[in-house]
Amino acid sequence: MTFGKVIAVRGGIVDVKFEVNLPHIRTILFANNNSVVLEVLTQLDCQRVRSIALTPTQGLARNMPVTNSGHPLQAPVGNQILSRMFDVFCNAIDGLPAPIDTQWRSVHQTPPPLIARSSHSQVFETGIKIVDVLSPLERGGKAGLFGGAGVGKTVLLTEMIHNMIEHQKGVSIFCGIGERCREGEELYREMKQAGVLDNMVMLFGQMNEPPGSRFRVAQAALTMAEYFRDQEHKDVLLLVDNIFRFIQAGAEVSGLMGQMPSRMGYQPTLGTELASIEERIANTEFGSITSIQAVYVPADDFTDPAAVHTFSHLSASLVLSRQRASEGLFPAIDPLQSSSKMNTPCIVGERHYALAQKIRQTLAKYDELKDIIAMLGLEQLSVDDRDLVTRARRLERFFTQPFFTTEQFTGMQGKMVGLKASLDGCELILNGEYNDYPESALYMIGAIDEAHLPQKSDNENSIKVQSHVA
């Protein structure tokens, strides 16, 4: 253990001088009686290093002593961390004592080599109709939930946790990056009430914490996931909310370090930093890590570099639409912009693939007809086009679904629908068997057999009888 001294403090950037034993890059340093934690980012010369603060730097001053820990940031691994909630330093933040007899590993690990990865593709069912039918997720793959502010990314992610964690025989790890502390508290309470916390670990780097802390919490979560995959040989479900905040924290760190910004103000190392996270999420011969990531899209601009770089790593992309959210079509997933590499005949089967293609064609044609309907009215369309619009609107309503996580707000009981029931319902609607049903009968239901024709009142029946007699 060696000691240095602070020679400069500029916000979250701290320069430290060591007379001997210059620390390696990524080494953790302690200052101000261990209340300030620093991570070495670069070596300026043979005696000086520049570090980023992982904690607030209040009280730090020049010439204060700094301790070299001799190791990088570490995370605990093992079954003892299950059902617990941690911060980036893996301090327990759930009000319970710290776990004991845990191993500690560096959060900076290399991705598994290509030869060790599994190439077997398998669909990962979520119980959400529009996801399983049009954009099925891959077991051991990476799925992204793209959307702007307030379109339902966190709600959809929480619903997937609720639906899958009971059927997931492995371990679930939730990583909150730069999100609201309210969301973390609510998720912890809901998972505890649902009785599924025993196979779950939560890590949070909240939005009021320094950028260095938010920048490293994802690596800590991945280190825990890799342990359960490689040592325990389990399937791991890794949920990240929000991967954009990781990119944003990297941009803040880059700016503090004085690096020249790249396009639209992002850091020049954006692609490398994101790849260092995404490439560690993989299938191996021992187990798999299935990742579902919420991705905030600034100003709903999908050409933003953060969204573009994230798209390239994913096997399934679920794009949330503000227009569909404003129409009350929840989950507000855009079926035409969302995609999945799993939706091929050799993986999902011929029937599923053919139905998905027909659904997309029907909804795409309806999208083209919307302008004509708005200007001239539905009556000006041909008979075939009116029939297509009828089926498309009923498909849109059928793809809505009440969520378990929103029961307290909507008053509607949550529904989880199997893939076969979802496909059967879509097929019946496409065949026109529900054209006589009002659109409201298909709104916010589970399986198609829950749709019922409205009962006619006695007055209506008597009027019909009288008119018939007349």
RAJO-V129932 format. One line per field, one symbol per residue. psi: psi as a letter, one per 20 degrees, with the letter a starting at -180 (. if undefined). A space follows every 10 residues. Layout:
psi->???
This chain:
psi->prqaqpiqon djpppqpphr mpqrqjqpqp rlljippqpp hqogaiiqqp qppirqjpip rqjqqppohj qapqqqqrii iqjrprahjk ppjjjrqqqr lqqpqqinqq qqqhhiqqjp ppqoqijpgh ghghmqqppj apqpopqapk ikghggghhh gghhhhioic qpppoookrq hghggggggg hghikjihkq qpppnrijrq hhghhihhhg hhggghghgh gilqppoppp nphhhggghh hgggghijqp qbpkjrqikg ggghhhghii orqaihaqop ppppopopkk oijphggghh giiqippopp phghhhijnp qlpohhhqrp iimqhigiqg ggggggghgg gghgghhhih ggghghqhhi qrgghhhghg hghhgghhiq ppqhijhihh jppqppprgg hgggghghgh ijikhiqqhh hiplrdrhii pqpqpprhgg ghghgghgg.
